[in-house]
Amino acid sequence: MNRNREDVCRRAEELGNRYEVECTGCAQSTVAAIFDALGEGSDEVFRAASGLADGIGLTGNGTCGALVGGALAVSWFTGRRREDFQDMMAAMPSYLACRELHDAFMAKYDCCRCHDLQTKVCGRAYNFWEPGEIEQALEDGAMKHCAQVVGTAARLAVEIILKADENRGQE
């Protein structure tokens, strides 16, 4: 990955914002933004992120999909391979990178549970399984706020991925 770091990070943030507004699905929007900004990725990981939106399955009660999508992508780049499955230490680089993502996200938002984050950035939480809530979220401009969170998560993840790639190159 020989890239201009700031350009790639900015592109991930911009794509994350755009994908969330145009396509929705915070986890998939984050994964797509990261993979597209870096020019590599996995359709399987993108597909696996499908059900992780709005705190997993639109429940709002789990970790923000943007953060989870970012962690999926970070893990894809830094994670333990199947042939190393029995080596518990082989997973350590991914654990450390995902922890760094979590900590940076928490430093920015002071929470990572979807409904808590919605309340913080949108002024209220939405239950997308209740009639009218999707329409209300759209009317309230919640997509714009969530898109900024997706962009931030994508940018943070790309920064961590690029740093991990540079560190691997120095070994």
DRENMIRO-417654 format. One record per residue: residue in three letters; x, y, z of N, C-alpha, C in turn. Coordinates in steps of 0.05 Angstrom, whole numbers. Atoms other than C-alpha are relative to their C-alpha. Layout:
+-----+--------+--------+--------+--------+--------+--------+--------+--------+--------+
|  aa |     nX |     nY |     nZ |    caX |    caY |    caZ |     cX |     cY |     cZ |
+-----+--------+--------+--------+--------+--------+--------+--------+--------+--------+
| ala |      X |      Y |      Z |      X |      Y |      Z |      X |      Y |      Z |
...
+-----+--------+--------+--------+--------+--------+--------+--------+--------+--------+
end
This chain:
+-----+--------+--------+--------+--------+--------+--------+--------+--------+--------+
|  aa |     nX |     nY |     nZ |    caX |    caY |    caZ |     cX |     cY |     cZ |
+-----+--------+--------+--------+--------+--------+--------+--------+--------+--------+
| met |     17 |    -24 |      0 |      0 |      0 |      0 |     18 |     25 |      0 |
| asn |    -16 |    -24 |      2 |     41 |     58 |    -25 |    -18 |     22 |     -9 |
| arg |     20 |    -20 |      6 |     -7 |    116 |    -21 |      6 |     25 |     16 |
| asn |     -1 |    -25 |    -15 |    -11 |    189 |      1 |    -20 |     -3 |     23 |
| arg |     16 |      6 |    -23 |    -37 |    178 |     71 |    -24 |     19 |      3 |
| glu |     22 |    -18 |     -4 |    -79 |    241 |     78 |    -21 |     -1 |    -22 |
| asp |     20 |      2 |     22 |   -111 |    234 |      9 |    -17 |    -25 |      4 |
| val |     15 |     25 |     -4 |   -131 |    162 |     25 |    -20 |      3 |     23 |
| cys |     17 |     -4 |    -23 |   -158 |    181 |     93 |    -23 |     18 |     -6 |
| arg |     21 |    -19 |      8 |   -197 |    239 |     65 |    -20 |    -13 |    -18 |
| arg |     18 |     14 |     18 |   -225 |    196 |     10 |    -18 |    -20 |     15 |
| ala |     16 |     19 |    -16 |   -248 |    143 |     60 |    -22 |     15 |     15 |
| glu |     20 |    -16 |    -15 |   -284 |    197 |    101 |    -21 |     10 |    -19 |
| glu |     20 |    -10 |     20 |   -317 |    227 |     39 |    -18 |    -22 |    -10 |
| leu |     16 |     22 |      9 |   -339 |    160 |     13 |    -19 |    -10 |     21 |
| gly |     18 |      9 |    -22 |   -366 |    139 |     81 |    -24 |     18 |      2 |
| asn |     22 |    -19 |     -1 |   -408 |    202 |     84 |    -19 |     -4 |    -23 |
| arg |     17 |      3 |     24 |   -433 |    193 |     13 |    -15 |    -27 |     -1 |
| tyr |     13 |     26 |      1 |   -447 |    118 |     17 |    -23 |     -2 |     20 |
| glu |     21 |      2 |    -20 |   -487 |    125 |     81 |    -25 |     16 |     -9 |
| val |     23 |    -16 |     10 |   -531 |    180 |     50 |    -13 |    -14 |    -23 |
| glu |     11 |     11 |     25 |   -539 |    145 |    -17 |    -10 |    -29 |      3 |
| cys |      6 |     28 |      0 |   -542 |     72 |      3 |    -11 |    -10 |     27 |
| thr |      6 |      7 |    -27 |   -553 |     69 |     79 |     14 |    -27 |      8 |
| gly |    -13 |     24 |    -11 |   -528 |     12 |    123 |     27 |      8 |     10 |
| cys |    -24 |    -12 |    -10 |   -475 |     42 |    167 |     24 |    -19 |      0 |
| ala |    -23 |     19 |      0 |   -432 |    -21 |    173 |     10 |     -4 |    -28 |
| gln |     -8 |      5 |     27 |   -433 |    -35 |     99 |     12 |     26 |    -13 |
| ser |    -10 |    -25 |     11 |   -423 |     39 |     82 |     29 |      5 |      9 |
| thr |    -27 |     -3 |    -11 |   -361 |     40 |    127 |     19 |    -19 |    -14 |
| val |    -16 |     20 |     13 |   -333 |    -24 |     98 |      6 |      8 |    -29 |
| ala |     -3 |     -8 |     28 |   -345 |     -1 |     27 |     19 |     24 |     -3 |
| ala |    -17 |    -24 |      1 |   -312 |     67 |     40 |     29 |     -7 |      5 |
| ile |    -28 |      8 |     -6 |   -250 |     35 |     70 |     11 |    -16 |    -23 |
| phe |    -11 |     17 |     22 |   -242 |    -18 |     16 |      4 |     17 |    -26 |
| asp |     -2 |    -16 |     24 |   -255 |     32 |    -40 |     23 |     21 |      2 |
| ala |    -22 |    -19 |     -4 |   -207 |     84 |    -11 |     27 |    -13 |     -3 |
| leu |    -25 |     14 |      1 |   -153 |     32 |     -5 |      4 |    -16 |    -26 |
| gly |     -2 |     14 |     25 |   -168 |     -1 |    -71 |      3 |    -30 |      2 |
| glu |      1 |     29 |     -3 |   -174 |    -71 |    -43 |    -19 |     -7 |     23 |
| gly |     20 |      8 |    -20 |   -222 |   -111 |     -1 |    -12 |    -26 |     -6 |
| ser |     12 |     26 |      2 |   -269 |   -168 |      2 |    -31 |      3 |     -2 |
| asp |     29 |      0 |      2 |   -340 |   -176 |    -24 |    -14 |    -16 |     22 |
| glu |     11 |     17 |    -21 |   -351 |   -229 |     29 |     -2 |     16 |     26 |
| val |      1 |    -17 |    -24 |   -333 |   -180 |     85 |    -22 |     21 |     -3 |
| phe |     22 |    -20 |      5 |   -378 |   -127 |     53 |    -27 |    -13 |      5 |
| arg |     26 |     14 |     -3 |   -435 |   -177 |     50 |     -5 |     -7 |     30 |
| ala |      3 |      7 |    -28 |   -422 |   -200 |    122 |     -8 |     24 |     17 |
| ala |      7 |    -24 |    -15 |   -431 |   -128 |    145 |    -30 |      8 |     -3 |
| ser |     27 |     -8 |      7 |   -502 |   -126 |    118 |    -19 |      2 |     23 |
| gly |     19 |      1 |    -23 |   -540 |   -143 |    182 |      9 |     16 |     24 |
| leu |    -11 |    -13 |    -24 |   -498 |   -100 |    228 |     -8 |     29 |      3 |
| ala |      9 |    -28 |     -1 |   -532 |    -33 |    216 |    -16 |      6 |     25 |
| asp |     15 |    -10 |    -22 |   -561 |      7 |    273 |      2 |    -18 |     25 |
| gly |     -4 |     16 |    -25 |   -531 |    -32 |    330 |     -7 |    -29 |     -3 |
| ile |      5 |     28 |      7 |   -540 |   -100 |    296 |    -30 |     -5 |     -5 |
| gly |     28 |      7 |      8 |   -605 |   -116 |    259 |    -20 |     22 |      5 |
| leu |     17 |    -23 |     -4 |   -633 |    -46 |    267 |    -12 |      1 |     28 |
| thr |     10 |      0 |    -27 |   -640 |    -56 |    342 |      7 |     25 |     16 |
| gly |    -10 |    -23 |    -14 |   -601 |      5 |    364 |     14 |     -7 |     26 |
| asn |    -10 |      8 |    -26 |   -579 |    -35 |    424 |     28 |    -11 |      1 |
| gly |    -27 |     10 |      2 |   -511 |    -58 |    400 |     19 |     22 |     -7 |
| thr |    -21 |    -18 |      7 |   -446 |    -26 |    380 |     -7 |     13 |    -27 |
| cys |      4 |    -15 |     24 |   -451 |     27 |    326 |     10 |    -15 |    -24 |
| gly |     -8 |     15 |     24 |   -450 |     -6 |    257 |     24 |     12 |    -14 |
| ala |    -23 |    -12 |     13 |   -399 |     44 |    232 |     26 |     -9 |     14 |
| leu |    -23 |     10 |    -15 |   -351 |     23 |    287 |      5 |    -30 |     -6 |
| val |     -3 |     29 |      5 |   -365 |    -51 |    276 |     10 |     -5 |    -29 |
| gly |    -10 |      3 |     28 |   -356 |    -43 |    200 |     29 |      8 |     -2 |
| gly |    -28 |     -8 |     -1 |   -291 |     -7 |    213 |     18 |    -22 |     11 |
| ala |    -15 |     22 |    -12 |   -268 |    -64 |    258 |      2 |    -24 |    -18 |
| leu |     -1 |     22 |     20 |   -287 |   -115 |    205 |     22 |      5 |    -20 |
| ala |    -20 |     -6 |     21 |   -244 |    -80 |    153 |     28 |      0 |     12 |
| val |    -27 |      1 |    -13 |   -186 |    -69 |    202 |      9 |    -29 |      4 |
| ser |     -7 |     28 |     -4 |   -189 |   -143 |    219 |      7 |    -14 |    -26 |
| trp |     -6 |     12 |     25 |   -190 |   -162 |    146 |     29 |      6 |     -9 |
| phe |    -27 |     -7 |      7 |   -125 |   -125 |    136 |     21 |    -10 |     20 |
| thr |    -20 |      6 |    -21 |    -91 |   -143 |    202 |     -3 |    -27 |     13 |
| gly |      8 |     23 |    -16 |   -124 |   -207 |    225 |     15 |    -25 |     -4 |
| arg |    -12 |     27 |      0 |   -102 |   -277 |    239 |    -12 |    -16 |    -23 |
| arg |      8 |     17 |     22 |   -106 |   -325 |    181 |     -9 |    -27 |     10 |
| arg |     11 |     26 |     -9 |   -142 |   -392 |    184 |     23 |    -20 |      6 |
| glu |    -22 |     19 |     -5 |    -76 |   -430 |    180 |     14 |      5 |     26 |
| asp |    -11 |     -7 |    -26 |    -55 |   -394 |    244 |    -20 |      0 |     22 |
| phe |     22 |      0 |    -19 |   -120 |   -406 |    280 |      7 |    -10 |     28 |
| gln |     -7 |     11 |    -26 |    -89 |   -447 |    335 |     21 |     16 |     15 |
| asp |    -20 |    -18 |    -12 |    -37 |   -393 |    349 |    -14 |     25 |     11 |
| met |     16 |    -22 |    -10 |    -73 |   -346 |    396 |     15 |     27 |     -2 |
| met |    -15 |    -25 |      2 |    -17 |   -295 |    391 |     -1 |     12 |    -28 |
| ala |      2 |     -9 |     27 |    -27 |   -290 |    316 |    -23 |     21 |     -4 |
| ala |     22 |    -19 |      1 |    -91 |   -251 |    329 |      6 |     27 |     13 |
| met |     -7 |    -24 |    -15 |    -56 |   -199 |    372 |      1 |     26 |    -16 |
| pro |      0 |    -24 |     16 |    -42 |   -149 |    316 |    -28 |     11 |     -6 |
| ser |     27 |     -8 |      6 |   -116 |   -148 |    299 |    -14 |     11 |     25 |
| tyr |     11 |    -10 |    -25 |   -136 |   -141 |    372 |      9 |     28 |      6 |
| leu |    -12 |    -26 |     -6 |    -89 |    -83 |    381 |    -11 |     22 |    -19 |
| ala |     10 |    -20 |     20 |   -112 |    -48 |    316 |    -30 |      6 |      6 |
| cys |     28 |     -5 |     -5 |   -186 |    -57 |    333 |     -4 |     15 |     27 |
| arg |      1 |    -15 |    -25 |   -174 |    -32 |    404 |      7 |     29 |     -6 |
| glu |     -8 |    -27 |      8 |   -140 |     29 |    374 |    -24 |     14 |    -13 |
| leu |     23 |    -11 |     13 |   -201 |     40 |    330 |    -22 |      7 |     21 |
| his |     20 |     -4 |    -21 |   -249 |     32 |    389 |      7 |     24 |     17 |
| asp |     -9 |    -22 |    -17 |   -208 |     80 |    432 |     -2 |     27 |    -14 |
| ala |      2 |    -25 |     15 |   -204 |    133 |    378 |    -29 |      8 |     -4 |
| phe |     28 |     -5 |      3 |   -279 |    127 |    366 |    -12 |     10 |     26 |
| met |      9 |     -9 |    -26 |   -293 |    133 |    440 |     10 |     28 |      7 |
| ala |    -11 |    -27 |     -5 |   -247 |    194 |    445 |    -16 |     21 |    -15 |
| lys |     16 |    -19 |     16 |   -289 |    227 |    390 |    -28 |      2 |     10 |
| tyr |     29 |      0 |     -5 |   -359 |    207 |    412 |     -7 |     -6 |     29 |
| asp |      5 |      7 |    -28 |   -353 |    183 |    485 |    -22 |    -21 |      4 |
| cys |     18 |     22 |     -1 |   -399 |    125 |    469 |      3 |    -16 |    -25 |
| cys |     -1 |     16 |     24 |   -405 |     68 |    420 |    -26 |    -16 |     -5 |
| arg |     26 |     13 |      3 |   -475 |     39 |    431 |    -17 |     17 |    -19 |
| cys |     14 |    -14 |     21 |   -519 |     58 |    372 |    -20 |     21 |     10 |
| his |     21 |    -19 |    -10 |   -578 |     89 |    409 |     13 |     23 |     16 |
| asp |    -14 |    -21 |    -15 |   -530 |    128 |    455 |     12 |     20 |    -20 |
| leu |    -12 |    -17 |     20 |   -494 |    154 |    394 |    -20 |     16 |    -15 |
| gln |     21 |    -15 |     14 |   -558 |    172 |    358 |    -10 |     23 |     18 |
| thr |      9 |    -22 |    -18 |   -580 |    212 |    419 |     20 |     22 |      0 |
| lys |    -21 |    -20 |     -1 |   -513 |    247 |    421 |      1 |     16 |    -26 |
| val |     -4 |    -14 |     25 |   -509 |    265 |    347 |    -26 |      9 |    -14 |
| cys |     26 |     -6 |     13 |   -583 |    267 |    326 |    -19 |     14 |     19 |
| gly |     19 |    -12 |    -20 |   -615 |    292 |    391 |    -20 |    -20 |     11 |
| arg |     18 |     21 |     -9 |   -655 |    228 |    399 |      7 |    -26 |    -13 |
| ala |     -4 |     27 |     12 |   -653 |    153 |    385 |    -26 |     -7 |    -16 |
| tyr |     22 |      9 |     17 |   -697 |    120 |    332 |     -3 |    -31 |      2 |
| asn |      6 |     29 |      1 |   -730 |     51 |    333 |    -11 |     -5 |    -28 |
| phe |      7 |      3 |     28 |   -731 |     33 |    260 |    -20 |    -23 |     -5 |
| trp |     21 |     20 |      3 |   -779 |    -25 |    273 |    -27 |     11 |      7 |
| glu |     26 |    -14 |     -6 |   -833 |     24 |    296 |    -10 |     15 |    -25 |
| pro |     10 |    -14 |     23 |   -879 |     51 |    242 |      5 |     30 |      2 |
| gly |     -5 |    -29 |      2 |   -860 |    121 |    220 |     28 |      9 |     10 |
| glu |    -26 |     -8 |    -10 |   -791 |    121 |    253 |     21 |      6 |    -22 |
| ile |    -19 |     -6 |     22 |   -752 |    116 |    188 |     -7 |     27 |    -13 |
| glu |      8 |    -26 |     12 |   -792 |    173 |    159 |      7 |     23 |     18 |
| gln |     -7 |    -21 |    -19 |   -781 |    213 |    223 |     30 |      6 |      0 |
| ala |    -29 |     -3 |      0 |   -707 |    201 |    221 |      9 |     15 |    -25 |
| leu |     -6 |    -15 |     24 |   -705 |    225 |    149 |     -8 |     29 |      2 |
| glu |     10 |    -27 |     -3 |   -746 |    286 |    165 |     18 |     16 |     19 |
| asp |    -18 |    -13 |    -19 |   -700 |    302 |    224 |     28 |      4 |     -9 |
| gly |    -27 |     -3 |     11 |   -638 |    297 |    181 |     20 |    -19 |     14 |
| ala |    -18 |     19 |    -14 |   -610 |    238 |    221 |     20 |    -13 |    -19 |
| met |    -19 |     13 |     19 |   -578 |    209 |    158 |     25 |     17 |     -3 |
| lys |    -24 |    -17 |      2 |   -532 |    269 |    153 |     18 |     -4 |     24 |
| his |    -16 |      4 |    -24 |   -509 |    259 |    225 |     13 |    -28 |      0 |
| cys |    -11 |     27 |      0 |   -500 |    184 |    218 |     21 |     -2 |    -22 |
| ala |    -20 |      1 |     22 |   -463 |    195 |    152 |     26 |     12 |     10 |
| gln |    -25 |    -11 |    -11 |   -413 |    238 |    189 |     14 |    -20 |     18 |
| val |    -11 |     21 |    -17 |   -403 |    182 |    240 |     13 |    -21 |    -18 |
| val |    -11 |     20 |     18 |   -392 |    133 |    183 |     26 |     10 |    -12 |
| gly |    -24 |    -12 |     12 |   -342 |    180 |    150 |     23 |      0 |     20 |
| thr |    -21 |     -1 |    -21 |   -305 |    188 |    216 |     11 |    -28 |      5 |
| ala |     -9 |     28 |     -5 |   -303 |    112 |    228 |     17 |    -10 |    -22 |
| ala |    -15 |      8 |     23 |   -278 |    100 |    158 |     28 |     12 |      0 |
| arg |    -25 |    -14 |     -1 |   -224 |    152 |    165 |     19 |    -11 |     21 |
| leu |    -16 |     11 |    -22 |   -201 |    126 |    232 |     11 |    -28 |     -7 |
| ala |     -8 |     27 |      8 |   -199 |     55 |    206 |     22 |      0 |    -21 |
| val |    -21 |     -2 |     21 |   -158 |     74 |    145 |     26 |     10 |     12 |
| glu |    -24 |     -9 |    -13 |   -109 |    112 |    188 |     14 |    -23 |     14 |
| ile |    -11 |     23 |    -14 |    -99 |     49 |    230 |     11 |    -21 |    -19 |
| ile |     -9 |     20 |     20 |    -94 |      3 |    170 |     26 |      9 |    -13 |
| leu |    -24 |    -10 |     12 |    -42 |     47 |    137 |     24 |     -1 |     19 |
| lys |    -21 |      1 |    -20 |     -2 |     52 |    201 |      9 |    -29 |      4 |
| ala |     -7 |     28 |     -3 |     -4 |    -24 |    209 |     16 |    -10 |    -24 |
| asp |    -14 |      8 |     24 |     18 |    -33 |    137 |     29 |     12 |      0 |
| glu |    -27 |    -12 |     -2 |     77 |     15 |    148 |     17 |    -15 |     21 |
| asn |    -15 |     15 |    -21 |     97 |    -22 |    212 |      9 |    -27 |    -10 |
| arg |     -8 |     26 |     11 |     96 |    -88 |    175 |     23 |      3 |    -20 |
| gly |    -22 |     -5 |     19 |    141 |    -58 |    121 |     26 |      6 |     13 |
| gln |    -24 |     -7 |    -14 |    191 |    -37 |    174 |     12 |    -24 |     14 |
| glu |     -9 |     24 |    -15 |    197 |   -107 |    204 |     21 |    -15 |    -17 |
+-----+--------+--------+--------+--------+--------+--------+--------+--------+--------+
end
